[in-house]
């Protein structure tokens, strides 16, 4: 699973959220940071909205006119005052992860939730 964080240089809220996401060890995800200043379409869409957080899987959407691209599912913006633990709880709720699961090597691992 991948998390996508739309950010921009000098955005302290973006930097704070990125730091907290990087501290989460009990959920397995790849974090992709997208700098909105590198693409005009991102900048026009998100210049007043960053930070924005989405999750995605390998599922894509596209047709003969548009190349396949991953489907992005929004995650509500956490409060800047949220702790790492509170952010982890938010991710568990939206990603369907029930509880921390660690492998023998203590690597980050996702356990699918029951959807409840």
Buried (B, 14 or more C-beta within 10 A) or exposed (E): BBBBBBBBEEBEEBEBBBEBBEEBBBBBBEEEEBBBEEEEEBBEEBEEEBBBBBBBEEEEEEEEEEEEEBEBBEBEBBEEEBEBEEBBBBBBEBBBBEEEEEEEEEEBBBBEBEEE
